[in-house]
Structure formats: structure tokens, C-alpha cells
Amino acid sequence: MLHNYTETAVLQLLNDVIKNHQKENEMCTCERCRQDIMAIALNNLPPSYIVTDTGEIITQVSFNQFGGRAQVITQIMKAAEIVASNPRHK
């Protein structure tokens, strides 16, 4: 099945990044804000499509070894700043 591994990486890291970010800044963590953070981060990250389980393992190792994880964390943090400054609800 075709899958964008970058989306998986963002989902895996989102809670930890938000938790750490929330300690420094007061921000909403409702589902809408979380979805907005994910959308902004994913739009600023390159997709990494995979089809097989082997492809997922290789991609996961590459993300962890070659800076992909740091890139994902950076984009989530930037997106969290944007959403915290401009929440789309009252």
C-alpha cells in the first residue's frame, strides 16, 4: 500500500514536540490546532512515499540516521509557533 512515511514521522513526534513547546509557551492543543500544526509541517517537508514494509524500515533508518528526524522536529516547532500565534478558533 502506498504511504507517505513523512506523515508517520510527524505523527510519531507531534505529541513530544507539543509537550515540550507547551512548557515554554502557552498554546492550545485541541484537535483542530494539532491538525493545523501537522498540515503546516507536512507542507514544509519533502514527502517520502513507500510501498513495502522493507521500504518503510529502510526509510525509517534513513530518517533517524541522516537528519530527517531533526528536520521533522524543526518543522513541527515552526508550525506550532505559527498556530499558537494565529489559532483558527476563539
N, C-alpha and C positions, 0 to 999 in steps of 0.2 A: 504494500500500500504506500502510495506517495505521501510523504510527510516532510514538513519544514522543521528541521531539528532546532533551528534558532528559536522557534516558538516554545519548544520544550525547554530549552535552556533558560529562556525568560521566565517561564512558569516556575521552574525549579528554584530560581534565585530571587524571585519577586518578594516573597514574604520576608526573607532575611534582610534584603536591602531596605524595604519599607520599615521594618522594625528598627534598624539602625538609624535610618533617616528620621524617623519619628522621634527618637530620643533627642536629636538636635533641633528639630523644627516641629511645631505643632501642625499636623496636617490630617485631613480626612482620609480614612481608609475604607470608605464604603465601597461597594462593588462597582459603582459607576466610576469612581476615581481610580480604582485598581485597573479597570478595563481601559480607561484613558491612558494611564501610565504604560500599560502593555502595548497599546496601539502606537503611541508615540515612539517608544523604544524600538518596537519591531519595524516601524517605518524608517528608522535610522540605522538599522543593522542589515548586513547582507543576508539574504536567505541562504539556507543550506539544505537543499532537498535531498532526501534519502528514500530508498525504495525497500531495502532489505534490512534484516536485523544486523547483518555483518556491517552494512553501511552505517548503521546507527552507532555501533560500537567504535568503528574507525573514526567517525565524525566526533563522537564524544571524547575520545582520546585526543584528537587534534584540538578540540576546543580547550581542553584542560592544559595541554602542553604548549600551545602556540599563541597564547594571549586572547583566545576567543572569550574565555570566561571573564577576564578583566574588561574586555570591550563590552560585553553584555551588562556587567555591573555598572560601568560608566554610563551607558545609555539609559539604564533604569533610573539611576540617580538624577541624570539630567531631566528625564521625563517627569520624575517625582517633583522636582523643583518647578517645572512648568505647570503641572496640575495643582500643586499647592498654591501657586501664585494666582491661578485662574481656574478655580473649580467651576464645573458646569452645573452647579446646583446652589441653592441658598443654604 
